Amino acid sequence: MKKNYLLFFIFSLIFSPSLLSAANRYVSVNGEGDGLSWASPKGSIQAAVWDCAAGDTVFVSSGTYNEMFAITDGVSVMGGYHPTTGERDIDAYVTTLDGQGLGKYLIVKYDAACVHPTLIEGFTIKNAEHSNEGGGAYIRGNVTLSRCYIVNCKGSNGGGVFNNGGIVRDCIIELCSSTSSGGAIRNNGGLVENTIMRGNQGKYGTIRNENGGIVRNCILHNNTASVTGWPNSGGIYNPTGIVANCILACNTGEGYAAIHSDGKTFNTIMWNNKGPEGFSDPIAYINGAGSSNNAAVSGFEMAKDAYTLNSNNAATDGPNFKAPTLFAGVPTTPADIAAMRASDWSFSAESPLIDLGTSANTETPVSDIVGTSRPKGAAIDLGAYEFDPNAVTVAVEAVSMTIDTLRLEEKTSQWLSAIVTPTNATNKKILWESSNTAVATVESGLITAVSVGTAIIRVTTIDGGKKDSCVVEVTEEIIPYIHPDALAADLLSENDYTVPTYTKMLIAKYAVVKDSSEMNLLALQQAIAALINKNMPYTVVATINGDPKTRMGFAWFTNQDITNGKIQLVAKANAVEADFASPAFEINSTQRSVNNINYAVYDNNVLSAANLPTNYKRSYRSHKALATGLTPNTTYSYRVGFDNAWSEIRTFTTAVDSKDEFKFLYMTDSHIMNQEYINNTRWVATAAANKAPDARFLLFTGDFVETGTVTNAEWEWEQFFETSMKPAIQKFPMVPTDGNHDDSPNLNYTHHFNTDSIFNQSAATKPQFHGINYSFVYGDALFIVYSQQDYWRTGYMNSLKPWFRAQVEANPNTKWRIAAVHKCLFTGSGHQEDADAKIFRQEMLPLFDELNIDFVIQGHDHVYEVIGPVDNQTKTVIPGSVSGVKDVAVNTNTNMTGKEGGIYNVEGGTLYFNNSTSGRKRYYPYTKEQMEADYAKHEVANYWDLFTGKFGQPGAPVFSEISVNTNEITVSTYTTSEAAAPILFDSFKIVKGNESGLENNNEPINSLFPVPATDKVNTTVNNINNVTAFDISGRSINLPFKNQTIDVSDLSNGIYIVKINADNKTFTSRLLKK
């Protein structure tokens, strides 16, 4: 953080007319005054802000404030003042916002950008925690967060700050964390400059920088990407932003430890960042157009003019930072934290990175992180500092080790750190030496224990010969004891058992190797007992394939060397082994080798647990069978395998040969990645199977797994079928389609499902997977399951649309037309801004309008939302289509609209629905203001008005039970927990026409006149009892009347359905109010 203002500037602030203006406000701890002066300060920052208008300033004195405040447009808030004199010194008069116990961010401007420049400056922000965007602060455009120290804050997007178009400048952000994007900052189109980020933990990097955001003159060191999820960049994830003159050092990540950049990156240094062993891509991945003049120890993609650095800082081709940290990753001890804070990333005169930068880019900073103008030499320097050859020499005064005594076992190592003072000393180089190299050696601060004994590690500064030391005590190496049970397990061969059970045994075995506790030993014994012979099948699933009255598809895996496979079916529920002596059907499987696909990734926590190498591959045999000629409305039991190697017995029921009512289950987005996600999905599968044992199938709209692309992880698919979803798919066939996380050239989806693939045979442009576009009729409903994942393939959407028309033309007499797809056409959370959503609306809405698609079941955005019914031409709600919605309390997490239930008439429109997630990954609903602010991205006017039902985050894994008959569709959604007990979250109905909607059993009014109406309308109805108007969202408004004249003056302009109750009859008519 920058030092205090110059003295004359302090006095100018203290005595400036603006400070003495009555419009400004003053705040002190325990203040009880009117806030008009330091003599009578307010005690609340928020109260002072509310008293101000644009152009005013709130001055806050030192002390701790346990409150948050919302930013008011144009009202600046400044900390760091003496409570009585008004003197300002941010370092001396620390003003702290402490979020302990509040559960929210401390500074917020969420709704929209400010019109007037607004400055928030001089605060320590700590202990804030928010479940959504921004831990410490959320700011928007025209807001500058400056000279703040942000520490120990937590959020889901930006542990320290979510910067949505604002400016973060001259700050330090440390020891913060996020469960999603950006351990320190998520920068969405804003500017982050002259800021140090250290000791933070996040998922997509210390900063996620996107949508044209700029990060420059920043230092990111000793951070880590500790939360699972690609790209696991400990430094910066820069998909669509600009990174200039930054230093990324000593960061760790289970992927791209330094940076993953498809945006522009230039003049940036990447040094001693540590990725996982065996990670195949470069840990400094720079692929963006315009990138140049970067330096790294290793690993570039298409980064022009890259300079390769030595990992030894002091080498001639090392960066020659004055005093970098010597360890990588987040600090774990107070000594490490002290060393991290004392590090100095400016250059010694010997650095080869001086004068290596480019000034060709408009984003190049004109000064460095401390305000030194650029350049000072022939060209600007790389990194955040500009070396000044004419700077005044500052002598070293002292050096101190961060710890006095270090204890190590033989053959282990640990970094030591030494802090040189003053902080601005010119030459901070030190020499290390050991008093006894037979006991302990030292190299650039890395202590290695050699043998039992004691050694003194000394440091000496080159400038001034200042000294300090640390005692190193080396103890005897502890030889690990390996329990006999673990040694016995080593004799078990992978070739003898199925892949899933053998992997579980490996995990149990290596747990015993590390710790032979009674619990681990019992787990190993159970895992050995559960080993299954290699001949047995696994990942068994039935899928609807064609006409569900007479056909069913099946798919399963075996170990690669198992070439036998068939399915047996008997027309009986709850069959036992003896019933298969004379099966009704016995069908041989078609087989395909699945060779050398990636088994698991680091995020699964399997590779290390099972002691498997990175990029471990396994091979399988995929089996598929199709049963035809089945009897409608019949429960079948089936098993797959071959003699002496049969699976457990499962069931399904064929469709009825009528339009009778039926029920199905809907789930989405399990994102299987680790045990937490496996458990969440198993809860919901168990609850759904118990709640709806009469369901006929399970519709799943994609993102079965977390890890796609070429990396993929077959272990995740294995867990989906064998553990998470098994309670449901033992009883019901699946109706799947793929999600973006399922995409992989390894074709896991194709291998695991056996659905109708006629589309792939006839389409001019074929999708990646087989069986993702298919249709079937069940009862009185046509289901069209389709994928938009391949929209980027030239001609794909043009192949999809005629196929859609053909499905409808082939089934013209079904009452309901239901589409199922992964990626949302309409949504109210994180994917609302996605560019591909605009493409999907452009391509599909006219088609849905043409074909009268009633109901679209979606996935992708993990939030609960009932949208519409939408007029697909105008992207507005069909007037009068919503009724019976219950008004409840608004909750900004679980129910943003304050609505529940309802009846949705889809005549002329389409209802879009997403029930959130069957797993653990959750998104949160956007506000109306956020949707309006993002109009340029989604281009849907009045987007908020489309959310006509409940809209929120259920906060738990969910499933929907959906009943369909000729008159209505009933959708009931349940949350679940570890107890697998379903709890109703919401329930609504879909109708079409006048069968049971708003105008059902109503008599039309011949006329309401005059129309359009202004203040009053007249009617021909006599003996009126009451009059009610319904707006397009289904909300009711009671209207006053006298005789046959109805007062509509209180109605806002718009379209309404008017209901008049008279003489035990209900009359209805549409009304236009202007």
Number of C-alpha atoms within 10 A of each C-alpha: 19 16 10 14 13 9 11 9 11 16 14 12 17 17 12 11 10 14 20 15 13 13 17 24 29 31 32 28 18 12 17 13 16 18 26 19 20 24 16 17 25 24 20 22 24 19 15 24 25 15 16 20 15 16 15 23 25 26 28 34 28 23 18 15 20 14 19 21 20 18 24 21 23 20 25 25 27 22 27 25 28 21 22 13 11 21 17 28 19 26 17 12 20 22 26 24 25 22 24 14 11 15 15 25 33 27 24 20 21 18 16 19 19 20 12 16 16 24 20 22 22 27 26 23 27 26 23 31 29 23 18 23 29 35 38 35 31 27 29 23 21 20 29 23 26 22 25 25 22 28 26 22 34 34 33 26 32 37 41 41 32 34 31 25 23 26 24 27 23 23 25 24 30 30 24 33 34 35 22 25 32 36 44 41 36 33 31 21 22 27 22 28 24 27 28 23 26 31 28 37 34 36 31 37 40 40 32 31 32 21 17 20 27 24 29 29 29 28 26 27 34 30 36 34 37 25 21 23 21 19 19 31 37 42 41 30 31 30 19 20 24 26 27 29 32 28 27 29 29 27 35 30 30 26 29 33 34 40 31 31 26 20 23 22 30 31 29 28 28 29 25 26 31 21 25 15 10 9 14 12 13 18 30 30 22 26 19 22 14 14 25 22 22 28 27 25 21 19 19 22 16 15 23 17 15 21 20 19 22 18 16 15 20 17 14 13 18 20 31 23 20 23 24 20 25 21 22 18 24 25 19 9 9 11 15 21 18 15 23 23 13 18 20 19 20 22 25 21 16 15 21 19 26 24 17 19 24 17 16 7 11 7 15 19 20 13 18 23 26 16 12 14 16 19 20 17 14 10 15 27 28 29 31 30 27 27 25 17 11 7 8 9 11 14 15 22 15 17 21 18 20 18 15 12 13 17 13 21 17 20 14 13 16 15 16 22 25 29 23 25 17 14 15 15 17 20 20 22 18 22 14 17 18 21 16 15 17 14 21 28 22 20 12 17 22 16 20 22 29 22 19 17 16 20 21 20 26 20 25 20 21 14 17 12 14 16 17 16 21 20 17 25 20 23 18 14 15 8 6 9 11 14 16 12 15 20 13 10 17 11 8 15 9 14 13 14 18 21 25 17 20 24 21 20 25 25 22 24 30 20 21 25 20 13 16 20 13 10 11 18 20 14 19 25 16 14 19 19 11 13 19 17 15 20 23 21 27 22 20 26 26 29 26 27 26 20 18 27 24 19 19 25 22 24 27 25 28 25 24 20 13 17 17 16 26 18 24 23 24 21 20 17 15 13 17 13 10 8 15 18 9 11 15 15 16 18 16 17 21 15 19 15 17 18 13 12 21 19 22 25 24 21 20 20 15 21 20 14 17 18 13 16 14 18 18 14 15 17 18 18 19 27 29 26 22 21 17 17 10 22 18 17 15 17 18 21 24 29 21 31 26 18 10 8 16 19 16 16 18 22 22 24 26 23 25 18 14 12 17 13 16 20 21 20 27 24 31 32 29 30 26 30 29 19 14 12 23 22 19 25 33 28 26 33 28 21 25 28 22 15 15 16 13 15 21 21 26 27 22 26 28 28 25 28 28 27 28 21 14 13 16 25 30 22 23 24 25 21 22 23 21 18 16 27 22 21 20 24 23 20 23 27 27 26 25 29 28 26 28 21 19 24 24 19 15 21 19 20 24 19 21 22 29 28 27 21 17 13 20 19 10 11 16 14 18 18 21 17 23 21 24 28 26 26 26 19 21 25 23 20 20 22 22 20 25 21 24 24 22 17 17 11 12 12 14 18 19 14 18 22 14 12 18 20 14 10 18 19 11 8 14 11 11 16 18 27 22 20 20 27 26 27 25 26 22 29 31 29 23 16 19 23 18 12 11 19 20 19 13 17 19 13 15 18 20 14 18 24 17 13 15 19 24 25 23 23 23 27 27 25 28 30 28 31 29 26 26 30 31 26 22 24 13 11 19 19 23 24 21 24 30 26 23 19 21 14 14 12 11 15 13 16 18 19 21 22 24 19 21 21 21 22 23 34 30 25 19 18 27 27 23 24 24 27 32 32 32 32 29 22 22 20 25 25 25 21 17 16 12 17 24 19 13 15 15 11 15 20 13 20 15 13 21 19 15 27 23 30 31 28 32 28 24 25 19 18 29 32 27 28 20 20 17 22 17 17 16 21 22 18 21 19 24 23 25 27 18 13 10 19 17 20 13 14 20 21 19 20 21 24 22 21 15 14 14 17 24 23 22 12 14 17 14 14 17 12 16 22 14 14 15 14 18 17 13 17 21 18 17 12 18 12 12 18 14 14 20 17 23 24 21 23 25 24 19 18 16 13 18 14 17 9 13 13 16 17 17 20 16 12 17 12 13 13 20 25 21 23 25 25 18 15 11 9 12 20 19 24 18 19 23 15 19 14
